[in-house]
């Protein structure tokens, strides 16, 4: 999100962040992409940079996207970009291009680890899927049901 008067990306305070929204890249299973690829796709669509804060690759590698304190560009509904961290896993489509949970075991492990880390660092109250705010299948599984307990258990 670029400020028209300064040309800088808008930022926020850590205390503004209260949600993690999980996305999929809507790419076919088994095709690996990185944050650099998604950054290119997003810039091609007119974004200033990648809209997500993190990308989880097929191998479980976590690529950084935009810095967490920069407002994301991943969920417009109800001002969610301003108050959430966007995490995208690579995949989300089967061989026929239909929505499907294609997360590898490595991606599942990395997603859980990253969510735990973020819930410990920021005042996260909710884990959601993009589908909770948009008429999309993304991320092709119920992120709230699968991951909400990770931020509920923090001490």
Order of alpha helices (4+ residues) and beta strands (2+ residues): beta-beta-alpha-beta-beta-alpha-beta-beta-alpha-beta-alpha
